[in-house]
Amino acid sequence: MTSKVKMLNPRRAGVSQIYVIVALPLLLSVCALGVDVGRVYLAKAEAQSVADAAARYAARGMQSSSTPMTTARANAAAVAAESVVDGGAPAIASADVVRGTYNAQTRAFIPDSTGDAISVTVRQSLNRSGAVPLLMSIFVGNQQTKIVATAVARTATNSTEIQPPASGNLWLSGMPDNTVHKNFRTSNSTVWDNSGTSGTKKQRPLELNLSALGLNPGDPICLEGISGTAS
């Protein structure tokens, strides 16, 4: 009984090795590209979240400050310092915080020095010093990849003038009508009451309807120009 053993053609084996050698770098580069693209998209999402938060905080600072742009830039920088994009703190330069006017219909931001909107741009370099380099840099060199995100926030200010009575007692604030409160001092029998009429409210403090002023829960309130006399 005889058996035959079929031997592989050494030429074919050599060609297969060549195919593997040629295809391996291409496969590795495709895998590296996939990882880098995912990293870039994640960094863009993080940068946009930081830009949104920085713009809102900058707009709030600009709304209630006597030096609006100084406060706006300080607020934006504070958000950047507490944030992370691609594992590191992003950068917001002073020139990246711009005051202007925003057109909601055209979605256009026009810089000007008296506008009620603020634009904040956040930047981050993926190949910055100390960061993990991109995998594609192995094949194409250490290319600088920058992530840029911009957000615009608009301030909404309602102003009103109020004149609280000098006789108003804060201890009666929020208490029902006709509430009577006696002075805590035993040596002074002064009694404060929440009665009276619309014209003569005695010691009832001034009550403001915040909804009528256009305010919603969470809106900031700034008291400016407080002055007056009492007797």
Protein Blocks (a to p, Z undefined) as FASTA:
>chain_A
ZZddddddfklmmmmmmmmmmmmmmmmmmmmmmmmmmmmmmmmmmmmmmmmmmmmmmmmm
mmmccblmlmmmmmmmmmmmmpceehiacdddfklpccddddfklopacddfkbcbdcdd
ddddfkbghiacdfklmmnopaddddddddddddddddddddddfkbcfklgoiaehiac
ddfblkbccdcdfedcfklgojaccdddfklnopaehiacddehiacddZZ
